[in-house]
């Protein structure tokens, strides 16, 4: 079956939570629900206050490992029967050591998972990634690469793949497999694989070189200090870039290596290890049977390269049994009946579901846990900075207009009614878990400044700001007009399939904005048409998304500096996407909205001299800055622009909790307090639950 990588946008749209029982009064007066909602257990997520943040330097050394002590009983039987090599010959010379959070586990059992997206099983496995985030993204540790270093200016990185590393079929895994991915897929003009962030710098493709079977160098035309962090992003191969591919298996489907093959259709199907049991993997479990959209069955990887602190080969659990869940009711029923051993992809559930889930804990033999989501906004709103209409573009770029809209939002009621008094009221920012907000006391104070800038509910201040910029009711009909006196419809655009969280928050905000004199129009757009209309500048003010990104602003910077077209400045984003290509300075004689794709040229007055140009310049400076502290200060300067010339996007209630279901039979699944920053579940850049090492989960004896 053909596999399409899920984009960050698709993930966030599908992960929108809802909330039940919203009853609203007018925002012209303090809003109060007509019926008090049943509150879940009180959870007040706050910005973590770690006593020390590990420095993420450019070098690392191998993790000391004790000699392997034992292996799963079923593996020992296969060794005895001569079907697989002894454990010492299956593990690399220096295995990865993972420490169970509570105790050394016991072997056996199968983990039941119910997932809305079958390939989501890969999110439980970090095996394909070169490096790994640890401590909720505050540090980096080895993965399949056991050590790495960079030269003084970070333009040359050297990675050391574990000696003796093997694919799940027992074949050697070497730098040759990285070079296959790079040369035969990424650099092949007939293949659709795109270079990842760590594959380019300064607008130029990096040079990958296999020095020997275990040593790889990546050379850039300019400093690339974020390389190690980018190598730790995602679980490589499904959500993020592939990074490495089993050449010995895939080359039979590649036109370069097989003259009978004419295209990459079969190759791209075969490389999806979640759907193809024949494809070798580096993960802790491997697919052994798949019935598309019905079920998938996974078994332990007998060649998995990790051990626990006593040298026992991981994983402890024999395998995974995965079934899809089509809707909220089915998901709830399975959980309450005890048919799910572990679940954190509870996107269809609402905070109102906590009470019935807790009531069924004893019957279902599970525990409800609440981990921090890590969102910097909750349900958010943002203007089209590049809207085609000249008058609206001028208005939507006016900081006082945007601040007025923010002050008019009754976030305390949103927090109470939709988020059940959890989370934190916020103007809107990148994740509170980001290192730039946690590095030291100054970083934490910076976050508070960004979070609180325009978050107060002050409709009178909102009205005064609108009056000041000339957005007044000049004809006495109760609605404010544009500064030139023309009619003004304040349109909110959203996909027609928006979830309940989106519509519940919007209902409150619509009343609030109407109460300050805006003629608010809700414009539902077919999902398939939404993106093209947004990029073309015909949509104006959108919702149905969140900002959850971190752990570093610069790794996925699209909310800070719009470098792609779905965020708040689509024509600026398209301009950066064609930068360095043949298109960069073409069609500059046309209107920006008539170019293909719609975009600015750098001399256009809609871009030159604007805050966006300054953000772009700071970003270009920051991403090559080797000094951690200087780079962080540049990010703070970028955030200052968001506050002083924005806000460019508005949050409501950030860092609300994620419902997590854990069977009472499971051991080594962390509680919220055992997580470094109390959890960071929302962004797939910090891959939960892979980051908490499910290979160390075990069933209690």
C-alpha positions in Angstrom: 0.0 0.0 0.0 1.4 3.4 -0.9 2.3 5.4 2.1 2.1 9.2 2.4 4.1 10.9 5.1 2.0 12.8 7.5 2.8 16.5 7.6 2.9 18.6 10.8 -0.2 20.4 9.6 -2.1 17.2 9.1 -1.1 16.0 12.5 -2.2 19.1 14.3 -5.5 19.2 12.5 -6.2 15.6 13.5 -5.0 16.1 17.0 -7.5 18.9 17.8 -9.3 18.2 21.1 -12.8 19.1 21.8 -14.7 20.0 25.0 -18.2 19.2 26.0 -21.0 21.2 27.6 -20.3 24.8 26.5 -22.9 27.3 27.5 -22.0 30.9 27.0 -23.2 34.3 28.1 -22.5 37.5 26.1 -18.9 38.8 26.3 -20.3 42.2 26.8 -20.4 41.2 30.5 -18.4 38.7 32.5 -19.1 35.3 30.9 -20.3 32.4 33.1 -21.4 29.0 32.0 -25.1 28.3 32.8 -24.1 24.9 34.2 -20.9 24.3 36.1 -18.9 21.6 34.3 -17.6 18.6 36.1 -14.0 19.3 36.7 -11.3 16.7 36.2 -8.6 16.3 38.9 -6.8 19.7 39.2 -3.7 19.9 37.0 -2.0 23.2 36.8 0.8 22.8 34.2 3.4 25.4 34.6 6.8 26.2 33.0 9.2 23.7 34.5 11.9 25.1 36.7 14.8 22.7 36.4 17.8 23.5 38.6 20.2 23.0 35.8 19.8 22.6 32.0 22.4 20.3 30.4 24.5 22.1 27.8 24.0 20.7 24.3 27.5 20.8 23.0 28.6 19.6 19.6 30.5 16.5 20.9 29.5 13.3 22.6 31.2 10.1 23.8 29.9 6.5 23.7 27.8 5.5 26.7 29.6 2.9 28.8 27.9 -0.5 28.6 28.1 -3.6 30.7 28.5 -7.0 29.1 25.2 -8.4 27.9 23.7 -10.6 30.7 20.8 -12.4 29.2 18.3 -12.4 26.4 14.5 -13.1 25.9 13.7 -16.8 26.5 12.3 -17.2 23.0 15.6 -15.8 21.6 17.6 -18.2 23.7 15.6 -21.1 22.3 16.3 -19.9 18.7 20.0 -19.7 19.5 19.9 -23.2 20.9 18.2 -24.4 17.8 20.8 -22.8 15.6 18.3 -20.4 13.9 19.9 -17.2 15.0 23.4 -16.2 16.2 24.3 -15.9 19.9 23.4 -12.6 21.6 27.0 -11.3 21.5 26.9 -11.7 17.7 23.5 -9.9 17.4 24.4 -6.8 19.4 26.8 -4.2 18.3 30.2 -3.9 20.0 28.8 -1.1 22.1 25.1 -1.4 22.5 22.9 1.6 23.5 22.1 1.5 27.2 18.6 2.5 28.3 17.7 2.8 32.0 14.1 1.7 32.9 12.4 4.5 34.9 11.5 2.2 37.8 13.0 -1.2 37.7 14.6 -3.9 35.6 11.8 -5.5 33.6 10.7 -9.0 32.9 10.4 -10.5 29.5 7.1 -11.5 27.8 3.6 -10.4 27.0 2.1 -8.4 24.1 1.1 -4.8 24.2 -2.4 -3.9 23.0 -2.5 -0.5 21.2 -5.6 1.1 19.6 -4.5 3.9 17.2 -6.3 6.3 14.9 -3.4 6.1 12.5 -2.0 2.6 12.0 1.5 3.9 11.2 1.5 5.7 14.6 3.0 2.5 16.0 6.3 3.9 14.7 6.0 6.8 17.2 6.7 4.3 19.9 10.1 3.5 18.4 13.3 5.6 18.1 15.4 2.9 16.5 16.0 4.5 13.1 17.1 7.9 14.5 20.8 8.8 14.6 20.5 10.6 17.9 17.8 10.8 20.6 16.2 13.6 22.6 16.1 13.0 26.3 14.6 14.8 29.3 11.7 16.2 27.3 14.0 17.7 24.7 16.4 19.3 27.1 19.3 17.0 26.2 20.6 14.8 23.4 21.9 11.2 23.7 23.3 8.6 21.2 21.0 6.5 19.2 22.1 4.2 16.3 25.0 6.7 16.2 27.1 6.1 19.3 29.2 9.3 19.2 29.6 12.5 17.1 31.8 15.6 16.9 32.1 18.8 15.0 34.9 21.1 13.9 35.3 24.5 15.5 32.8 26.3 13.3 30.4 23.4 13.1 30.7 23.2 9.3 31.9 19.6 9.4 30.2 16.9 11.5 31.5 13.4 12.0 29.1 10.6 13.1 30.2 7.2 14.3 27.7 4.4 13.6 27.8 1.6 16.1 30.2 -1.1 15.1 28.5 -4.4 14.5 25.0 -2.8 14.2 22.6 -5.0 12.3 19.2 -4.7 10.6 16.4 -6.9 11.9 17.2 -9.6 9.3 20.7 -9.9 10.7 22.5 -8.1 7.9 25.1 -5.5 8.7 24.0 -1.8 9.0 26.7 0.6 7.9 27.3 4.0 6.5 26.7 2.4 3.1 23.0 2.4 4.0 23.2 6.1 4.8 24.8 6.8 1.4 22.2 4.7 -0.4 19.5 7.0 1.1 21.5 10.1 0.3 22.9 9.3 -3.2 20.2 7.0 -4.6 17.1 8.6 -3.1 17.7 12.2 -2.0 20.1 13.2 -4.9 18.3 11.1 -7.5 16.3 13.5 -9.7 13.7 10.8 -10.4 12.9 10.1 -6.8 10.7 12.3 -4.6 12.8 12.1 -1.4 13.6 15.6 -0.3 16.7 16.6 1.7 16.0 17.1 5.4 17.0 20.2 7.3 20.3 18.6 8.2 21.0 18.0 4.5 21.4 21.6 3.5 23.0 24.9 4.7 23.5 28.2 3.1 21.1 27.2 0.3 23.5 24.4 -0.7 23.2 20.6 -0.5 25.6 19.2 2.1 28.3 16.7 1.2 27.8 13.3 2.8 30.9 11.0 2.8 31.3 7.5 4.1 34.9 7.5 5.5 34.6 3.8 6.4 31.8 1.4 7.4 31.1 3.2 10.7 32.3 6.8 10.1 30.3 9.4 8.2 31.1 13.1 7.6 28.6 15.8 6.7 30.2 18.9 5.3 28.3 22.2 4.9 29.2 25.5 3.2 28.6 27.4 6.4 28.3 26.6 10.1 25.5 24.2 11.0 25.3 24.2 14.8 21.8 22.7 14.9 22.8 19.5 13.2 22.8 17.2 16.3 19.4 18.5 17.3 18.0 18.0 13.8 19.3 14.4 13.8 17.3 13.8 17.0 14.1 15.2 15.5 11.1 12.9 14.8 11.2 9.1 14.6 13.0 8.8 11.3 11.4 7.0 8.5 7.7 7.7 8.9 7.0 11.2 10.3 10.5 12.6 9.7 13.1 11.9 7.1 14.2 8.3 6.4 18.0 9.2 7.1 19.0 5.6 6.5 17.6 2.7 4.4 18.4 -1.0 4.1 20.3 -1.0 0.8 20.7 -4.8 0.7 16.9 -5.1 0.6 15.7 -2.0 -1.3 18.2 -2.0 -4.2 16.3 -4.8 -5.9 13.4 -2.3 -6.4 15.6 0.6 -7.5 16.1 1.4 -11.3 19.8 2.0 -10.8 20.4 -1.5 -9.5 17.7 -3.4 -11.4 17.3 -2.8 -15.1 13.8 -4.3 -15.1 12.6 -1.6 -12.7 11.4 1.6 -14.4 10.1 3.8 -11.6 10.1 4.1 -7.8 6.4 3.1 -7.1 7.2 -0.3 -5.8 10.4 0.9 -4.1 8.5 3.5 -2.1 5.9 1.0 -1.1 8.5 -1.5 0.0 10.5 0.9 2.1 7.5 1.5 4.5 8.5 -0.9 7.3 5.1 -0.3 9.1 3.2 -1.8 6.1 5.8 -4.2 4.7 6.9 -7.0 7.0 9.7 -7.9 4.6 11.5 -4.5 5.0 14.3 -4.8 7.6 14.2 -2.3 10.4 16.3 -0.9 13.3 13.3 -0.5 15.6 12.7 -2.4 18.8 9.7 -4.2 17.3 9.2 -5.2 13.6 6.0 -5.8 11.6 5.2 -9.4 10.9 1.7 -9.2 9.7 -0.5 -6.3 8.3 -4.1 -6.2 7.2 -4.4 -2.6 6.0 -6.9 -0.5 8.0 -7.7 -3.6 10.1 -4.7 -4.6 12.2 -1.0 -5.0 12.4 1.1 -7.4 14.4 4.7 -6.7 15.5 7.3 -8.9 17.1 10.5 -8.1 18.9 13.6 -7.3 16.8 16.0 -10.0 17.8 18.9 -7.7 16.6 17.8 -4.6 18.4 20.8 -2.7 19.5 19.8 -1.6 23.0 20.2 -3.2 26.4 19.2 -2.2 30.0 21.6 -1.1 32.7 22.2 -4.8 33.6 23.0 -5.7 30.0 19.7 -7.4 29.2 18.7 -7.0 25.6 15.6 -4.9 25.0 12.7 -4.8 24.4 11.2 -6.6 27.4 7.7 -7.0 25.7 7.5 -9.7 23.0 5.3 -7.7 20.6 2.5 -5.2 19.7 -1.0 -5.9 18.6 -2.5 -2.8 16.9 -6.1 -2.1 16.0 -7.6 1.1 14.6 -10.1 3.2 16.4 -12.5 5.0 14.1 -14.2 7.4 16.5 -14.3 8.7 20.1 -17.0 6.3 21.3 -15.0 3.3 20.1 -11.9 4.6 21.8 -13.6 5.3 25.0 -15.3 1.9 25.1 -12.0 0.0 24.5 -10.3 1.9 27.2 -13.0 1.5 29.7 -13.2 -2.3 29.0 -9.4 -2.6 29.5 -8.8 -3.4 25.8 -5.9 -0.9 25.6 -2.7 -1.4 27.5 -1.3 2.0 26.8 -2.5 5.1 24.9 -1.3 8.7 24.7 -2.6 9.4 21.2 -6.0 10.4 22.7 -6.7 13.2 20.3 -10.4 12.4 20.0 -11.0 12.6 23.7 -11.9 15.7 25.7 -11.1 16.8 29.2 -14.7 16.1 30.0 -13.9 12.4 29.3 -11.6 12.3 32.3 -14.5 11.7 34.8 -16.0 8.6 33.1 -12.6 7.2 32.4 -11.6 7.5 36.0 -14.9 5.9 37.1 -14.1 2.9 35.0 -10.4 2.5 36.2 -11.0 -0.4 38.5 -13.2 -2.3 36.1 -10.9 -1.7 33.2 -7.7 -2.3 35.3 -6.0 0.9 34.2 -4.9 4.3 35.4 -5.6 7.7 33.9 -2.5 9.9 33.9 -2.2 13.5 32.7 1.0 14.6 31.0 1.6 18.1 29.8 0.9 18.6 26.1 3.4 21.4 25.8 1.3 23.7 23.6 2.3 27.4 23.6 -1.2 28.5 22.5 -4.0 26.0 22.9 -6.5 26.7 20.2 -5.1 29.7 18.3 -5.9 32.4 15.8 -3.7 34.2 13.2 -4.2 36.8 10.5 -3.1 36.5 6.9 -0.3 39.0 6.9 -0.3 38.8 3.2 -4.1 39.1 2.5 -4.7 40.4 -1.0 -7.1 43.2 0.0 -4.9 46.3 0.5 -7.1 47.9 3.2 -7.4 44.7 5.3 -3.7 44.0 4.8 -2.8 47.4 6.2 -5.2 46.9 9.1 -4.1 43.3 9.9 -0.5 44.4 10.0 -1.3 47.2 12.5 0.0 46.0 16.0 -2.7 48.1 17.8 -5.5 46.3 15.9 -4.0 42.9 16.7 -3.5 43.8 20.4 -7.1 45.0 20.5 -8.4 41.6 19.2 -6.3 39.9 21.9 -7.5 42.1 24.8 -11.1 41.4 23.7 -10.7 37.6 24.1 -12.1 36.3 27.4 -9.4 33.7 28.1 -10.5 33.1 31.7 -13.9 31.8 30.4 -12.2 29.8 27.7 -10.0 28.2 30.3 -12.9 27.5 32.6 -15.4 26.2 30.1 -13.3 24.5 27.4 -10.2 23.5 29.3 -11.7 22.9 32.7 -9.4 25.3 34.6 -6.2 23.5 33.3 -3.3 25.0 31.4 -2.1 28.6 31.4 -3.7 31.7 29.9 -1.4 33.0 27.2 -1.0 35.6 24.5 0.6 32.8 22.4 4.2 31.7 22.0 6.3 28.7 21.1 6.1 25.9 23.6 6.8 26.8 27.2 9.0 23.6 27.1 11.4 25.2 24.6 15.0 25.5 25.8 15.0 29.3 25.1 12.3 29.6 27.8 14.0 27.2 30.3 17.7 27.7 30.0 18.1 29.9 33.0 16.2 32.5 35.1 16.4 35.1 32.4 14.9 32.6 29.9 12.0 31.9 32.2 11.4 35.7 32.7 11.4 36.1 29.0 8.7 33.5 28.6 6.5 35.1 31.2 6.9 38.4 29.3 5.9 36.8 26.0 3.1 34.8 27.5 1.4 37.7 29.4 1.9 40.6 26.9 -1.7 40.9 25.7 -3.4 38.1 27.5 -5.5 40.1 29.9 -9.2 40.3 29.3 -9.8 44.0 28.9 -12.6 44.8 26.4 -12.5 48.6 27.3 -8.8 48.7 26.3 -9.6 46.8 23.1 -12.3 49.4 22.3 -9.9 52.3 23.0 -7.2 50.8 20.7 -9.7 50.4 17.9 -10.9 53.9 18.3 -7.3 55.1 18.3 -6.6 53.6 14.8 -9.9 54.8 13.4 -11.9 51.5 13.4 -15.1 53.1 14.7 -18.9 52.8 14.2 -19.4 55.9 12.0 -22.9 55.0 10.8 -24.5 54.0 14.1 -25.4 50.5 13.1 -23.5 49.0 16.1 -20.6 47.7 14.0 -17.3 49.4 13.4 -16.2 50.5 10.0 -12.8 50.5 8.4 -10.6 53.7 9.0 -11.9 55.1 5.7 -15.5 54.6 6.7 -16.2 51.6 4.5 -18.0 48.5 5.8 -15.9 46.0 7.7 -16.7 42.3 8.0 -14.3 40.6 10.4 -14.2 37.1 8.9 -12.9 34.0 10.7 -11.9 31.2 8.3 -11.8 27.6 9.3 -12.0 24.2 7.7 -15.5 22.8 7.6 -14.4 19.7 9.5 -13.0 21.6 12.4 -13.3 19.8 15.8 -15.2 20.6 18.9 -12.4 22.4 20.7 -12.1 24.8 17.8 -15.8 25.5 17.6 -16.2 25.8 21.3 -13.4 28.4 21.6 -14.7 30.2 18.6 -18.1 30.6 20.0 -16.7 32.4 23.0 -14.4 34.6 20.9 -17.1 35.5 18.4 -19.3 36.8 21.2 -16.3 38.8 22.6 -15.4 40.4 19.3 -19.0 41.2 18.6 -19.3 42.9 22.0 -16.5 45.4 21.0 -18.4 46.3 17.8 -16.9 43.9 15.2 -19.2 42.3 12.6 -17.8 38.8 12.9 -18.5 36.4 10.0 -17.7 32.7 10.3 -16.5 31.3 7.0 -16.3 27.5 6.8 -14.2 26.3 3.8 -14.0 22.8 2.4 -10.7 21.3 3.8 -9.4 20.5 0.3 -9.7 24.1 -0.8 -8.5 25.8 2.3 -4.7 25.8 1.8 -4.8 27.1 -1.8 -7.2 29.9 -0.7 -5.0 30.8 2.2 -1.8 31.0 0.1 -3.6 33.1 -2.6 -4.5 35.7 0.0 -8.2 35.2 -0.2 -8.6 34.0 3.4 -8.0 36.4 6.2 -8.0 35.2 9.8 -7.8 31.5 10.6 -8.1 29.1 13.5 -8.2 25.3 14.1 -4.5 24.9 14.9 -2.0 25.2 17.7 1.7 26.0 18.3 3.4 23.2 20.1 6.9 23.3 18.6 10.2 23.1 20.4 12.5 22.1 22.0 14.4 24.7 20.1 12.8 27.6 18.3 15.1 27.3 15.3 14.6 23.6 14.6 11.0 24.0 13.3 10.9 27.8 13.0 7.8 28.3 10.9 5.8 30.1 13.7 8.7 32.4 14.6 9.8 33.2 11.0 7.3 32.2 8.3 9.5 30.0 6.1 6.6 28.1 4.5 3.1 29.2 3.3 0.6 27.7 5.7 1.5 29.9 8.6 0.8 33.6 9.2 2.7 35.1 6.2 2.1 32.8 3.2 3.7 35.0 0.5 6.8 35.5 2.7 6.9 31.8 3.3 6.8 31.0 -0.5 9.5 33.6 -1.1 11.8 31.7 1.3 10.9 28.3 -0.2 12.1 29.4 -3.6 15.2 31.2 -2.3 18.3 29.9 -4.0 16.3 28.4 -6.9 15.8 29.5 -10.5 12.5 31.0 -9.5 13.8 33.4 -6.8 13.8 36.7 -8.7 11.4 35.8 -11.5 8.0 37.3 -12.2 8.8 40.4 -10.2 7.0 42.5 -12.8 3.7 40.7 -11.8 1.5 41.3 -8.7 2.8 39.2 -5.8 -0.5 37.3 -5.8 -0.3 36.5 -9.5 3.1 34.9 -9.3 3.6 31.1 -9.3 3.6 30.4 -6.4 2.2 33.6 -4.9 5.2 35.2 -3.2 7.1 38.4 -2.7 10.3 39.5 -4.4 12.7 40.9 -1.8 12.3 44.5 -3.2 8.5 44.4 -2.9 7.2 47.1 -0.5 5.0 44.6 1.1 8.2 42.8 2.3 11.2 45.2 2.3 11.5 47.1 5.5 8.9 45.1 7.3 9.3 43.2 10.6 9.3 40.0 8.5 12.4 41.1 6.7 14.0 41.7 10.1 12.9 38.2 11.3 14.4 36.6 8.3 17.7 38.4 8.8 17.8 37.3 12.5 17.0 33.8 11.5 19.8 33.6 9.0 22.1 34.9 11.6 20.9 32.6 14.4 21.0 29.3 12.5 24.7 29.7 11.9 25.6 31.1 15.3 27.8 28.5 17.1 27.7 30.0 20.6 24.6 28.7 22.4 24.0 31.8 24.4 24.4 34.2 21.5 22.0 32.1 19.5 19.4 32.1 22.3 19.7 35.9 22.5 18.9 36.2 18.8 15.8 34.1 19.4 14.7 36.4 22.2 15.2 39.3 19.8 12.9 37.5 17.3 10.3 37.0 20.0 10.6 40.7 20.9 9.5 41.5 17.3 6.5 39.2 17.8 5.5 41.2 20.8 6.3 44.7 19.6 5.1 44.4 16.0 2.5 41.7 16.6 1.3 39.5 18.0 1.4 37.7 14.7 -0.6 34.8 16.2 -2.9 34.6 19.3 -3.1 31.9 21.8 -5.9 31.1 24.3 -4.9 28.5 27.0 -1.6 26.8 26.5 0.0 23.6 27.9 -3.3 21.8 28.7 -2.9 18.2 29.7 -3.0 15.1 27.5 -5.0 12.1 28.7 -2.8 9.0 29.0 -4.1 5.5 29.7 -1.8 3.0 31.4 -2.7 -0.6 32.2 -2.1 -1.5 35.8 -0.3 -4.5 34.5 2.5 -2.3 33.0 5.7 -1.3 34.6 8.1 1.5 33.7 5.6 3.9 32.3 6.4 7.3 33.8 4.1 9.4 35.8 3.9 13.2 35.1 6.3 13.9 38.0 8.9 11.5 36.6 9.1 13.4 33.4 11.8 16.2 33.2 9.4 18.9 32.2 6.2 17.1 33.2 5.7 15.9 29.6 6.0 17.3 26.1 3.4 15.3 24.2 2.1 17.5 21.4 4.9 18.0 18.9 6.2 15.1 16.9 9.6 16.8 16.7 10.1 15.6 20.3 8.7 12.1 19.6 6.4 10.9 22.3 6.2 8.1 23.4 9.5 7.1 21.8 11.4 9.5 23.9 10.3 7.7 27.1 11.7 4.4 25.8 8.7 2.0 25.4 11.3 -0.8 24.9 11.8 -0.6 28.7 8.1 -1.0 29.4 7.3 -4.5 30.8 4.4 -6.4 32.2 4.5 -7.0 35.9 5.5 -10.4 37.0 
